[in-house]
Amino acid sequence: MAMERSIWGRLLHLFGWEVCITVPRRSKCVICVAPHTSNWDFILGLAAYKSLGREANFLMKESWFFFPLKYLLNRLGGIPVPSRKGAELTSAIVSRFNGARYMNLAVTPEGTRSRNDKWRKGFLYIAYGAKVPLQLGVIDYRSKKIIIKEEYLPTGDIETDMRFVSRFYCDYADAALYPDKFAVSDLNQP
């Protein structure tokens, strides 16, 4: 489905956005999305992915899954994240990957729309545990482009993997809707 022909693509085009997703379509992958400083990031990312006829799951705070919003979030691919998370959540998501034919999971490693110098690493554990590639996505408000152009296969050395991811996002330090709320993980140092 061409972007211009879908309602999602037409909406993005109407508001001046361009979808630049050049990574291969995968049946399974984790999509790292940063910077994440606004709720608009979710809407733009969802629209961009759907404009290409792709489906994605996403993690969201469990508190958002209330009646009647939970039905919409579930339909869009939402996976509620309990306030107590960690290794149990990672294992559950890896199991979900292993049992699925198709699963593209979008994750915001910052874990918040506020400034956070210490990114969460669960997305790397999930990608490595599920043996799926990590696709690096950006919602660039400066250029009005939604970009997924880099793919990385995690090594299992989480510090090395995070360093690679951090270096990638250094080029997008000013891409956020609110750049003062974006900080690349402190692991970007060599």
VMD Tcl script that draws the C-alpha trace (Angstrom):
set ca {
  {0.00 0.00 0.00}
  {1.55 3.29 -1.07}
  {1.70 5.99 1.54}
  {-0.24 8.46 -0.60}
  {-3.18 6.05 -1.03}
  {-3.80 5.25 2.63}
  {-5.76 7.55 4.89}
  {-2.75 7.58 7.25}
  {-0.44 8.73 4.47}
  {-2.88 11.38 3.29}
  {-3.18 12.78 6.81}
  {0.60 12.94 7.22}
  {0.97 14.57 3.81}
  {-1.78 17.08 4.64}
  {0.21 18.21 7.69}
  {3.51 18.33 5.76}
  {5.09 15.12 7.07}
  {7.20 12.73 5.01}
  {7.72 9.03 5.77}
  {11.30 7.88 5.16}
  {11.27 4.22 6.18}
  {13.95 2.41 4.19}
  {14.65 -0.61 6.40}
  {13.28 -3.93 5.19}
  {9.83 -5.00 6.27}
  {10.37 -7.68 8.91}
  {7.94 -10.18 10.33}
  {9.61 -9.62 13.70}
  {11.63 -6.67 14.98}
  {11.93 -4.14 17.77}
  {11.63 -0.51 16.71}
  {13.49 1.89 18.96}
  {11.86 5.34 18.73}
  {13.60 8.48 20.02}
  {13.45 11.32 20.82}
  {10.20 11.00 22.75}
  {9.13 14.34 24.24}
  {5.46 14.58 23.26}
  {2.31 12.48 22.96}
  {2.31 13.52 19.29}
  {5.28 11.16 18.80}
  {2.94 8.20 19.25}
  {0.35 9.49 16.80}
  {2.93 10.39 14.14}
  {4.81 7.11 14.50}
  {1.61 5.08 14.33}
  {0.40 6.98 11.26}
  {3.75 6.57 9.49}
  {3.90 2.83 10.07}
  {0.27 2.32 9.08}
  {0.78 4.47 5.96}
  {3.04 1.68 4.68}
  {0.49 -1.00 5.51}
  {2.51 -2.21 8.50}
  {1.24 -3.05 11.96}
  {3.16 -2.49 15.18}
  {2.66 -3.20 18.83}
  {3.71 -0.67 21.43}
  {4.25 -0.60 25.16}
  {2.19 1.87 27.18}
  {1.56 2.47 30.86}
  {-1.15 0.20 32.19}
  {-2.95 3.24 33.61}
  {-3.88 4.31 30.04}
  {-5.86 1.08 29.54}
  {-9.10 2.24 31.14}
  {-12.62 1.93 29.77}
  {-13.34 2.81 26.97}
  {-9.82 3.84 25.80}
  {-8.44 0.35 26.44}
  {-10.45 -1.05 23.50}
  {-8.89 1.43 21.09}
  {-5.38 0.92 22.47}
  {-5.71 -2.87 22.26}
  {-6.99 -2.61 18.69}
  {-4.04 -0.40 17.73}
  {-1.56 -2.95 19.16}
  {-1.06 -1.63 22.68}
  {0.55 -3.80 25.33}
  {-0.09 -2.54 28.88}
  {2.99 -2.18 31.06}
  {2.36 -2.61 34.79}
  {4.00 -0.09 37.12}
  {6.13 -2.95 38.46}
  {8.12 -4.08 35.47}
  {11.63 -5.28 34.69}
  {12.88 -8.79 34.00}
  {9.37 -10.25 34.20}
  {8.11 -7.88 31.50}
  {11.15 -8.56 29.31}
  {10.63 -12.33 29.58}
  {6.92 -11.97 28.83}
  {7.61 -9.88 25.72}
  {10.31 -12.30 24.50}
  {7.83 -15.17 24.96}
  {5.25 -13.19 23.03}
  {7.76 -12.74 20.18}
  {8.56 -16.44 20.19}
  {4.89 -17.37 19.91}
  {4.03 -14.84 17.20}
  {4.26 -15.08 13.44}
  {4.38 -11.30 13.16}
  {5.41 -8.78 15.79}
  {6.94 -5.37 15.28}
  {7.28 -3.76 18.70}
  {7.82 0.00 19.02}
  {9.61 1.05 22.22}
  {10.70 4.46 23.51}
  {13.87 3.79 25.51}
  {13.64 7.08 27.36}
  {10.57 5.69 29.11}
  {9.20 9.18 29.66}
  {8.50 12.39 27.78}
  {10.66 14.27 30.31}
  {14.42 14.61 30.02}
  {16.14 11.33 30.92}
  {19.90 10.77 30.65}
  {19.57 7.10 31.62}
  {17.68 5.21 28.97}
  {16.01 1.91 29.78}
  {17.72 -1.10 28.27}
  {14.78 -3.51 28.14}
  {14.35 -2.98 24.38}
  {17.87 -4.36 23.85}
  {17.24 -7.36 26.11}
  {13.99 -8.02 24.24}
  {15.58 -7.80 20.77}
  {18.51 -9.98 21.80}
  {16.35 -12.51 23.66}
  {13.89 -12.79 20.78}
  {16.76 -12.87 18.24}
  {15.22 -10.09 16.19}
  {16.75 -6.98 14.62}
  {16.48 -3.56 16.17}
  {15.29 -0.82 13.83}
  {16.17 2.74 14.84}
  {13.37 5.24 14.34}
  {13.25 9.02 14.61}
  {10.40 11.49 14.51}
  {12.22 14.59 13.31}
  {10.12 17.70 13.92}
  {12.74 19.98 12.32}
  {12.50 18.33 8.92}
  {8.99 16.89 9.46}
  {10.23 13.41 8.62}
  {9.50 10.08 10.26}
  {12.64 8.03 9.69}
  {13.58 4.39 10.12}
  {16.74 3.90 8.11}
  {19.11 1.95 10.36}
  {18.92 -1.65 11.49}
  {21.12 -3.26 14.11}
  {21.36 -6.83 15.37}
  {22.09 -6.70 19.13}
  {25.20 -8.58 20.23}
  {24.06 -9.37 23.77}
  {26.74 -7.04 25.18}
  {24.23 -4.49 26.40}
  {26.78 -1.71 27.01}
  {28.17 -2.06 23.47}
  {24.67 -2.23 22.01}
  {23.52 0.84 23.94}
  {26.62 2.73 22.86}
  {25.76 2.01 19.20}
  {22.17 3.17 19.71}
  {23.26 6.31 21.58}
  {25.72 7.28 18.85}
  {22.99 6.93 16.24}
  {20.67 9.28 18.15}
  {23.40 11.89 18.73}
  {22.73 13.05 15.15}
  {19.12 13.77 16.13}
  {19.68 15.76 19.31}
  {17.57 18.67 17.97}
  {14.89 16.55 16.27}
  {12.47 16.44 19.22}
  {9.37 18.59 19.42}
  {10.87 19.82 22.72}
  {14.66 19.50 22.27}
  {15.38 20.61 25.85}
  {13.59 17.45 27.05}
  {15.78 15.11 24.99}
  {19.06 13.68 26.19}
  {20.95 10.88 24.53}
  {21.76 8.07 26.95}
  {24.95 8.73 28.89}
  {26.52 5.59 27.36}
  {27.39 7.44 24.18}
  {30.92 8.03 25.43}
  {33.57 5.73 23.89}
}
mol new
graphics top color blue
foreach p $ca { graphics top sphere $p radius 0.5 }
foreach p [lrange $ca 0 end-1] q [lrange $ca 1 end] { graphics top cylinder $p $q radius 0.2 }
display resetview
